[in-house]
Amino acid sequence: MPTHCKHDHSELLGRIKGEMPTDELLSDLADLYKIFGDSTRIKIMFALYEEEMCVCAISELLGMTQSAISHQLKVLKDAKLVANRRDGKTIYYRLSDDHVKSIIAQGFDHLLEEQDYY
């Protein structure tokens, strides 16, 4: 059972409520972060962090089948986290933009910062 606070939070709550995104946008954000919750997809994004790669190179790097990599790349592409370009019959994948790089980099920074405390 919640305790009742004797403070007046009306100004704070009004301000925050006015800045809150819609439920639909917050749900989309939650769905985006779910994509980062798969270690294979994280490995693929990390592999693409510095350099674009084709499916066969990613599958060789990660020791997985090209089919498994292609499936995860489709999920990442559908979420606009990776983009691709065609060169003849080969398709090269890369992180879609600097925002994706920033999300990955900040996640690592957070993990490494946490390690300093142990």
Stockholm file with secondary structure:
# STOCKHOLM 1.0

chainA/1-118         MPTHCKHDHSELLGRIKGEMPTDELLSDLADLYKIFGDSTRIKIMFALYEEEMCVCAISELLGMTQSAISHQLKVLKDAKLVANRRDGKTIYYRLSDDHVKSIIAQGFDHLLEEQDYY
#=GR chainA/1-118 SS CCCCCCSCCHHHHHHHHHHCCCHHHHHHHHHHHHHTTCHHHHHHHHHTTTSCEEHHHHHHHHTCCHHHHHHHHHHHHHTTSEEEEEETTEEEEEESSHHHHHHHHHHHHHHHHHHTTC
#=GC SS_cons         CCCCCCSCCHHHHHHHHHHCCCHHHHHHHHHHHHHTTCHHHHHHHHHTTTSCEEHHHHHHHHTCCHHHHHHHHHHHHHTTSEEEEEETTEEEEEESSHHHHHHHHHHHHHHHHHHTTC
//
